[in-house]
Amino acid sequence: MAENDNLTSRRKKDHIKISLTDEANYKIKTNGFDKYEFEHYAITEVEYNKIDLSTKFFSHKINYPFIISCMTGGTKEAENINKKLAIVASELNIPIGVGSLRQALENSKQHSSYKIIRKNAKDIPILGNVGAAQIVKLKNPVDSIKFLMKLVDANAFVIHVNPLQELLQPEGEPHFKGLLKSIKKLTREIKIPFIVKEVGAGISKKTAERLLEAGIMGIDVAGSGGTSWAAIELLRANKNDEMFFREWGLPTSFCVRKTAELKKRKRFLLIASGGISNGIEIAKSIALGADMAASAKTVLQKLFEENVDGVIKLLYQWFDDLKKIMYLTGCSNISELQKQKLIRKEELY
């Protein structure tokens, strides 16, 4: 068990270190938001100071349509990171995700690195998180997830699906057989919203439909165009020549646009992540049908560069840009922005 703990901690440290570099980015593929423009509304009558950016994260009212995405845990470095990110989330009244709780199931040594979030964010929604590969291995997934929920005082729970990462990771476990069956059991027996999130390769409309049928209440598309976890694992394994797989995945904008079509038949929370790095992309995500956006890498980089105050300042700038866009498109709240139609750039020229 101690050996597994050391391996997991070492892997998490590698992930943090590499993910902060440009080498972890997609080299060719973008998240696709650069292909769209807003339709300017020259006779806007929206009162700028009355624009409402608040929205709902399931039953929780939050101030902005944004989540600090699941990042890390299980190391001393992660505990410090999570403490600071929790302070940011609490200040802004937005949800925050916990890094993978796999290690918390293996032993209690680093439980404090996860518990630290609730200690510093008393009233905001916290998202628990564990991988699909772990879900299918658990002898009693219901009891295990309940334990993890209690550990972090979770308001929702993320199951991250990462077949590409597991396939390329030196210690990977690309074994997902029985996943949908396990998900159905969890959503049936545990009364908490479950979200399924990719880690950078995207969730298609077909995939989302199957997940919603299994009882999932939230889809975080986590598409390509930002961090390539395939690239991270290939770098860890010293394999830098498999360009095809490091560029694998569906762009975030495509995933949002197609998955949003399912809202005509079923109500669910749609989260856009995957290369979200400014308020303009948050606005475009919502106009394509997302309820909110999420980001990890850009937030983490700013935390390392300028600490808590720097992250808060950055996110306020994003939300200010979002507000400006809403004014210029005639939208007074998030619901109205969701009804906007973006213009494909080729239509303009």
C-alpha positions as CSV (number, residue, x, y, z in Angstrom):
1,M,0.0,0.0,0.0
2,A,2.9,2.4,0.9
3,E,4.5,1.7,-2.5
4,N,1.2,2.5,-4.3
5,D,0.9,5.7,-2.3
6,N,4.4,6.8,-3.3
7,L,3.7,6.0,-6.9
8,T,0.4,7.9,-6.9
9,S,2.0,10.9,-5.2
10,R,4.9,10.9,-7.6
11,R,2.5,10.8,-10.6
12,K,0.5,13.7,-9.2
13,K,3.7,15.7,-8.8
14,D,4.7,15.0,-12.4
15,H,1.2,16.0,-13.6
16,I,1.4,19.4,-11.8
17,K,4.9,20.1,-13.1
18,I,4.3,19.1,-16.7
19,S,0.8,20.6,-16.9
20,L,2.1,24.1,-16.2
21,T,4.4,24.0,-19.3
22,D,3.5,24.8,-22.9
23,E,4.6,21.2,-23.8
24,A,1.3,20.0,-22.3
25,N,-0.8,22.0,-24.8
26,Y,-2.4,20.8,-28.0
27,K,0.0,22.0,-30.8
28,I,-2.4,22.0,-33.7
29,K,-6.0,21.7,-32.5
30,T,-7.8,24.6,-30.9
31,N,-11.0,24.5,-28.7
32,G,-12.8,26.0,-31.7
33,F,-14.1,29.1,-30.1
34,D,-11.9,31.2,-32.5
35,K,-14.2,30.1,-35.3
36,Y,-17.2,32.1,-34.0
37,E,-18.1,35.8,-33.6
38,F,-20.9,37.5,-31.6
39,E,-23.7,39.3,-33.4
40,H,-23.4,42.9,-32.4
41,Y,-26.7,44.5,-31.2
42,A,-26.3,48.2,-31.9
43,I,-29.6,49.2,-30.2
44,T,-29.0,47.5,-26.9
45,E,-31.2,48.8,-24.1
46,V,-29.6,46.7,-21.4
47,E,-28.6,48.7,-18.3
48,Y,-25.0,47.7,-17.9
49,N,-24.9,48.1,-14.1
50,K,-28.0,45.8,-13.8
51,I,-26.6,42.9,-15.8
52,D,-26.9,39.7,-13.7
53,L,-24.1,37.1,-13.9
54,S,-25.5,34.9,-11.2
55,T,-26.8,31.4,-12.0
56,K,-27.6,28.1,-10.5
57,F,-25.3,25.1,-9.9
58,F,-28.0,22.6,-9.3
59,S,-29.7,23.9,-6.2
60,H,-27.0,26.4,-5.3
61,K,-27.1,30.0,-6.4
62,I,-23.6,31.1,-7.4
63,N,-22.3,34.6,-8.4
64,Y,-20.8,33.7,-11.8
65,P,-21.2,30.9,-14.4
66,F,-17.8,29.4,-13.7
67,I,-16.2,26.5,-11.9
68,I,-12.6,26.2,-10.7
69,S,-12.1,22.8,-12.3
70,C,-10.9,19.6,-10.5
71,M,-7.1,19.7,-10.3
72,T,-5.1,18.0,-7.6
73,G,-4.8,16.4,-4.2
74,G,-2.8,13.7,-2.5
75,T,0.5,15.5,-2.0
76,K,1.8,18.2,0.4
77,E,2.1,20.6,-2.6
78,A,-1.5,19.9,-3.5
79,E,-2.7,20.8,0.0
80,N,-1.3,24.3,-0.4
81,I,-2.7,24.7,-3.9
82,N,-6.2,23.5,-2.8
83,K,-6.1,25.8,0.2
84,K,-5.5,28.8,-2.0
85,L,-8.0,27.9,-4.7
86,A,-10.6,27.4,-2.0
87,I,-10.0,30.9,-0.8
88,V,-10.5,32.2,-4.3
89,A,-13.7,30.2,-4.8
90,S,-15.1,31.3,-1.5
91,E,-14.4,35.0,-2.3
92,L,-16.1,34.7,-5.7
93,N,-18.9,32.4,-4.5
94,I,-18.3,29.8,-7.3
95,P,-18.0,26.0,-7.2
96,I,-14.6,24.3,-7.0
97,G,-13.6,20.7,-7.9
98,V,-11.4,18.4,-5.9
99,G,-8.6,16.5,-7.6
100,S,-8.9,12.8,-8.0
101,L,-9.7,11.1,-4.7
102,R,-8.3,7.8,-5.7
103,Q,-5.4,8.1,-3.2
104,A,-7.9,8.8,-0.4
105,L,-9.3,5.3,-1.0
106,E,-5.9,3.8,-0.8
107,N,-4.9,5.3,2.6
108,S,-5.6,8.3,4.9
109,K,-2.1,9.8,4.7
110,Q,-3.0,12.7,2.5
111,H,-6.7,13.2,3.5
112,S,-5.8,16.7,4.7
113,S,-4.9,17.8,1.1
114,Y,-8.6,17.3,0.2
115,K,-10.3,18.4,3.5
116,I,-8.5,21.7,3.3
117,I,-10.9,22.9,0.6
118,R,-14.0,22.8,2.9
119,K,-12.0,24.3,5.7
120,N,-11.4,27.4,3.6
121,A,-14.7,27.5,1.6
122,K,-17.5,27.0,4.1
123,D,-20.5,27.7,1.9
124,I,-19.7,27.1,-1.7
125,P,-20.4,23.9,-3.8
126,I,-17.6,21.4,-3.7
127,L,-17.3,18.7,-6.3
128,G,-15.8,15.4,-5.3
129,N,-14.0,13.5,-8.0
130,V,-12.8,10.0,-8.9
131,G,-11.8,8.2,-12.1
132,A,-13.9,5.8,-14.1
133,A,-11.1,3.2,-13.9
134,Q,-11.5,3.3,-10.1
135,I,-15.3,3.1,-10.2
136,V,-15.4,-0.2,-12.1
137,K,-12.8,-1.7,-9.7
138,L,-14.5,-0.9,-6.5
139,K,-16.0,-3.8,-4.7
140,N,-18.6,-1.6,-3.1
141,P,-18.8,1.6,-5.1
142,V,-21.8,3.0,-3.2
143,D,-20.1,2.8,0.2
144,S,-16.8,4.1,-1.3
145,I,-18.4,7.1,-2.9
146,K,-20.3,7.9,0.2
147,F,-17.1,7.8,2.1
148,L,-15.4,10.2,-0.3
149,M,-18.5,12.5,-0.3
150,K,-18.2,12.8,3.5
151,L,-14.4,13.3,3.3
152,V,-14.7,16.5,1.3
153,D,-18.3,17.4,2.2
154,A,-19.2,17.2,-1.5
155,N,-22.3,18.9,-3.0
156,A,-21.9,17.0,-6.3
157,F,-19.6,14.3,-7.5
158,V,-17.5,14.0,-10.7
159,I,-16.6,10.8,-12.4
160,H,-13.8,11.6,-14.8
161,V,-13.5,9.5,-17.9
162,N,-10.0,9.4,-19.4
163,P,-9.5,6.4,-21.7
164,L,-6.9,8.1,-23.8
165,Q,-4.8,9.1,-20.7
166,E,-5.1,5.7,-19.1
167,L,-4.1,4.1,-22.4
168,L,-0.9,6.1,-22.7
169,Q,0.0,6.5,-19.0
170,P,2.9,4.2,-18.0
171,E,0.9,3.1,-14.9
172,G,-2.4,3.4,-16.7
173,E,-5.5,1.2,-16.2
174,P,-7.5,1.3,-19.5
175,H,-10.2,-0.9,-18.2
176,F,-13.7,0.6,-18.3
177,K,-15.9,-2.5,-18.8
178,G,-19.0,-2.3,-16.6
179,L,-18.8,1.5,-16.3
180,L,-22.4,2.4,-17.3
181,K,-23.7,-0.4,-15.0
182,S,-21.7,1.1,-12.1
183,I,-22.9,4.6,-12.9
184,K,-26.5,3.5,-12.9
185,K,-26.1,1.9,-9.5
186,L,-24.5,5.0,-8.1
187,T,-27.0,7.4,-9.4
188,R,-29.9,5.2,-8.3
189,E,-28.6,4.7,-4.7
190,I,-26.9,8.0,-3.9
191,K,-28.9,11.2,-3.8
192,I,-26.3,13.7,-5.0
193,P,-25.9,15.1,-8.5
194,F,-23.3,13.1,-10.5
195,I,-21.3,14.8,-13.3
196,V,-19.2,13.0,-15.9
197,K,-16.2,14.9,-17.1
198,E,-13.6,14.1,-19.7
199,V,-10.0,15.3,-19.2
200,G,-9.4,16.9,-22.6
201,A,-10.5,14.6,-25.4
202,G,-14.2,15.7,-25.2
203,I,-17.6,14.2,-24.7
204,S,-19.7,13.7,-27.8
205,K,-23.5,14.0,-28.1
206,K,-23.7,10.2,-28.4
207,T,-21.7,9.7,-25.2
208,A,-23.7,12.3,-23.3
209,E,-26.9,10.7,-24.3
210,R,-25.9,7.3,-22.8
211,L,-24.7,9.0,-19.6
212,L,-27.9,10.9,-19.2
213,E,-29.8,7.7,-19.6
214,A,-27.7,6.2,-16.8
215,G,-28.8,8.9,-14.4
216,I,-26.0,11.5,-14.8
217,M,-27.2,15.0,-14.1
218,G,-24.3,17.0,-15.4
219,I,-21.9,16.8,-18.4
220,D,-18.5,18.5,-18.4
221,V,-17.4,18.1,-22.0
222,A,-13.7,18.9,-21.3
223,G,-12.9,19.0,-25.0
224,S,-9.6,19.3,-26.8
225,G,-7.8,22.6,-27.4
226,G,-6.3,23.2,-23.9
227,T,-4.2,20.7,-21.9
228,S,-3.4,17.5,-23.7
229,W,-3.2,14.8,-21.1
230,A,-2.0,12.5,-23.8
231,A,0.9,14.8,-24.3
232,I,1.6,14.8,-20.5
233,E,1.7,11.0,-20.3
234,L,3.8,10.7,-23.5
235,L,6.3,13.2,-22.0
236,R,6.3,11.3,-18.7
237,A,7.1,8.1,-20.7
238,N,9.7,9.9,-22.9
239,K,7.7,9.3,-26.0
240,N,7.6,12.5,-28.0
241,D,6.9,11.1,-31.5
242,E,3.2,10.1,-31.2
243,M,1.7,13.3,-32.5
244,F,-1.5,11.6,-33.7
245,F,-2.5,10.7,-30.2
246,R,-1.4,13.9,-28.5
247,E,-3.8,15.7,-30.8
248,W,-6.6,13.2,-30.4
249,G,-10.0,14.6,-29.3
250,L,-13.1,16.6,-30.1
251,P,-12.8,20.4,-29.8
252,T,-14.6,21.9,-26.8
253,S,-16.9,24.2,-28.9
254,F,-18.1,21.2,-31.0
255,C,-18.9,19.1,-27.9
256,V,-20.8,22.0,-26.3
257,R,-22.8,22.7,-29.5
258,K,-23.8,19.1,-30.2
259,T,-24.4,18.1,-26.6
260,A,-26.6,21.1,-26.0
261,E,-29.1,19.7,-28.6
262,L,-30.0,17.1,-26.0
263,K,-31.5,19.8,-23.8
264,K,-34.6,19.7,-26.0
265,R,-35.4,16.3,-24.5
266,K,-33.8,16.3,-21.1
267,R,-32.8,18.8,-18.4
268,F,-29.2,18.6,-17.3
269,L,-26.2,20.9,-16.4
270,L,-23.9,21.4,-19.3
271,I,-20.4,22.6,-18.4
272,A,-17.8,23.8,-21.0
273,S,-14.2,23.2,-20.2
274,G,-11.1,22.4,-22.3
275,G,-8.8,25.4,-23.0
276,I,-11.1,28.0,-21.4
277,S,-8.7,30.9,-20.9
278,N,-10.7,34.1,-20.9
279,G,-14.2,35.7,-20.4
280,I,-14.8,35.7,-24.2
281,E,-14.6,31.9,-24.3
282,I,-16.9,31.7,-21.3
283,A,-19.4,33.9,-23.2
284,K,-19.1,31.9,-26.4
285,S,-19.6,28.6,-24.4
286,I,-22.8,29.9,-23.0
287,A,-24.1,31.2,-26.3
288,L,-23.4,27.7,-27.8
289,G,-25.6,26.2,-25.1
290,A,-23.5,25.6,-22.0
291,D,-24.8,26.6,-18.5
292,M,-21.3,27.6,-17.3
293,A,-17.7,27.1,-18.0
294,A,-14.7,25.7,-16.1
295,S,-11.0,26.1,-16.2
296,A,-7.9,24.6,-14.5
297,K,-4.6,25.3,-16.1
298,T,-4.9,29.1,-16.6
299,V,-6.1,29.4,-13.0
300,L,-3.2,27.3,-11.7
301,Q,-0.6,29.2,-13.7
302,K,-1.8,32.5,-12.3
303,L,-1.8,31.0,-8.8
304,F,1.9,30.1,-9.2
305,E,2.7,33.5,-10.7
306,E,0.7,35.9,-8.5
307,N,-0.9,33.9,-5.7
308,V,-4.5,34.2,-4.5
309,D,-4.9,37.9,-5.3
310,G,-3.7,37.4,-8.8
311,V,-6.2,34.7,-9.5
312,I,-9.1,36.7,-8.1
313,K,-8.1,39.7,-10.2
314,L,-7.8,37.5,-13.3
315,L,-11.3,36.0,-12.8
316,Y,-12.9,39.4,-12.2
317,Q,-11.4,40.5,-15.5
318,W,-12.9,37.5,-17.2
319,F,-16.3,38.2,-15.7
320,D,-16.0,41.9,-16.6
321,D,-15.4,40.9,-20.2
322,L,-18.4,38.5,-20.1
323,K,-20.5,41.4,-18.8
324,K,-19.4,43.7,-21.6
325,I,-20.3,41.0,-24.2
326,M,-23.7,40.6,-22.7
327,Y,-24.3,44.4,-22.9
328,L,-23.2,44.5,-26.6
329,T,-25.4,41.5,-27.5
330,G,-28.5,42.8,-25.6
331,C,-28.4,40.3,-22.8
332,S,-29.3,41.2,-19.2
333,N,-28.7,37.7,-17.7
334,I,-27.2,34.3,-18.4
335,S,-30.5,32.8,-19.6
336,E,-30.7,35.5,-22.4
337,L,-27.1,34.9,-23.4
338,Q,-27.9,31.2,-23.9
339,K,-30.4,32.2,-26.5
340,Q,-27.9,34.1,-28.5
341,K,-26.8,32.8,-31.9
342,L,-23.1,32.9,-32.7
343,I,-21.9,33.6,-36.3
344,R,-19.5,31.3,-37.9
345,K,-16.6,33.4,-39.2
346,E,-16.8,32.2,-42.7
347,E,-20.3,33.8,-42.9
348,L,-18.7,37.2,-42.3
349,Y,-16.4,37.3,-45.4
